[in-house]
Amino acid sequence: MSSNELGDFLRSRRAQVSPEEAGVRTYGVRKVAGLRREEVAFLAGLSADYYTRLEQGRERNPSAQVLDALARALGLDADQEMHLYRLARLVPASRGGGREPVSPMLLQLMDTYASTPAFVLNRTLDILATNRLAEALFSSFTDTDNLVRMVFTDPAGPEFFTEWHRAAQSTVASLRLAVGHDPDDARLTRLVDEVSAASPAFRRYWEQGHVRGKTAEAKELLHPDVGALSLIFQAFDVRDKPGQQLVIYQAEPGSPSDHALKLLGSLSATKYRDREDADFTFPDRS
């Protein structure tokens, strides 16, 4: 990862804002995508020299007032603005978010969701736990230990996520939030380096600098056993385990996807019973 995450983020954001969106008049041919540095500085009420030093990493301690002005100038949403504050170290460092065990009570709750896939993620998008239906949903993947690897390096990814580019961009935007929580996280650095080496697409999305948390979103999936699934997911922060999120997939009641999920649950239950029967040993009555 970069040693100048704050500057890289500012640069990526101004590249995404057109002069028309910012209300900036332009003349002639522009050689840069988005806004120029001096235009961002003007919109934020800063000197061009100071803003340039921010982007170049020669100034690393902007005030909250400066960040507020930059957030307004760049039109940052809530996730992006909080990410900016974290990169500038104006938000206390967050603890947790590693491969901490999932609460037994939460695992017990997930097991009651018989008709909805549920799983727990941490900030680096490691999948820490799944219920039985989520396990069945992800059955086509070689390994289900990390969502980033599932999307970018597992052969099943492009077929399972039918809107793959949308899923890929969303996954990277979620992972980038982890940088703000702990830019020095060795686990995050290893993951980014590993997937960057394996996937040019990941590198492209990572360099775009988008950040966005998981809240609610539609997912278009294709399962090898039950076919197409159109699902909505909801993500909930786990209060007693900072950095963990419970993710639940749901189908519209009575829809084809709802019937497909129920079929998947039935197939999964049958496979589970078959495994139990295969493992059962009759007692020796001799």
Secondary structure, DSSP 8 states (H G I E B T S, - for coil): --S-HHHHHHHHHHHT--HHHHT----S---SSS--HHHHHHHHT--HHHHHHHHHTS-----HHHHHHHHHHHT--HHHHHHHHHHTT-S------SS----HHHHHHHHT-TTS-EEEE-TT-BEEEE-HHHHHHTTTSS--SBHHHHHHTSTTHHHHBTTHHHHHHHHHHHHHHHHHH-TT-HHHHHHHHHHHHH-HHHHHHHHHT------EEEEEEEETTTEEEEEEEEEEE-TTSTT-EEEEEE--TTSHHHHHHHHHHHHHHHHHHHHHHHH-------
